[in-house]
Amino acid sequence: MQTITTIGLDIAKSVFQVHGVDVEGDVVLRRQLKRRYVLAFFQKQPPCLVGIEACASSHHWSRELQALGHTVRLMPPAYVKPYVKRHKNDATDAEAICEAVTRRTCVRRDQDARATELPDAASYPSHVHSRQQTAVINAIRAHLAEFGIVAPVGRNGVEQLLGVVSDASDKRLPEVARGCVAALGAQLQTLKAQILQFRPYDHDLAPV
């Protein structure tokens, strides 16, 4: 059997697709691998170049395969897409990844250490919470607008609205609605605290 020098690995939740070629670019291997057999397969392979499309869990597999002696390069999906030759499926995706990783013009990201991805991992929760914060603010504004209660855009405007909610003497807002919006206000404060937790060096919250 010819020696595999380059592998395109299409990762998934359960079944992975492998496409391997030799030094001449001739196809040596096409096969599916269940998740639990992936590392065992690569343990048996001589060190080679492995291309993976950057996506959820790609950093994990990059570390695992590098630990086995392979060179792993992650590529944005946009740089793999031009090499998909036929109808898109796992097999053609793996083939496209295998071809793209060998192209000098293809932007690649070598994964040399776990630390290189920590900033991205740390910022992800902050981005999620920021989107949730925006959604909660929009919900607060929408609920109060139904009762003719509005405020300027921005942090101060939101604080004004929450001030109305906390003022039991303001009869524009029915008690049932007050309770609902107060719950949203509490959720907003929690989200703000979580955003600061994951952005310790940036205490400016996302624009509201």
Phi, psi and omega in degrees: 000136180292151182283130177281128179250336181220136179231134169260122184245114176265108186270154182207186180286321187236313185241123181260155177243134181243134175229114183242141178231161178268188184296336179272355181089005178282141182290126179251328188212134168225121180197161174261149178227130171290150186311317186290347180257359186298308183294323178297321178297313184287336175297330182274350182270142173294156180308130181212176177273128181240124177259137178225137176286129182295122180194186178300132179080357181295325179293322178300310181292329176299313179297316183297317182286326176295324178297337178270002176101003181272155173265123185243134176231130178263141183228139176297145179306327182296333180273347178268325187308318181299342183263002175283113190269335184228193178306133186294124172203180185300319182294314180290329176295315180297320177296317180295319178298318180299320180286317184296324185292341180268353183277129180292334182278353182274125178293129182228160178232111178282136179259102184259340183201152180299327185296335184294337183257355182299320178301319179295317181296322182289328183278340184300312178301324180298319179295319180297313181294326178296319178294320179294322179299315179299318180297319180293318179299316179298322179293318178299313180298318182294316180298313183288329178297331178297339179251016178076018181256113182228165179207161180300156176293144178120174182300316182299323179297318179295319179297323177299316180296317180292332175295322176297318181297321183281349181268099183295341181279349179278105187276002178292338186248117177300152185298322179297315179294323179300317180296319180296314182288327176298323177296321176296321178297319178295321178295322179297317180296322178296317180296320178299317179296321180291323178297316179294326179299321183266358174230068187296340182255007179222100186267007176273120179286161179300147180303140179240000000 
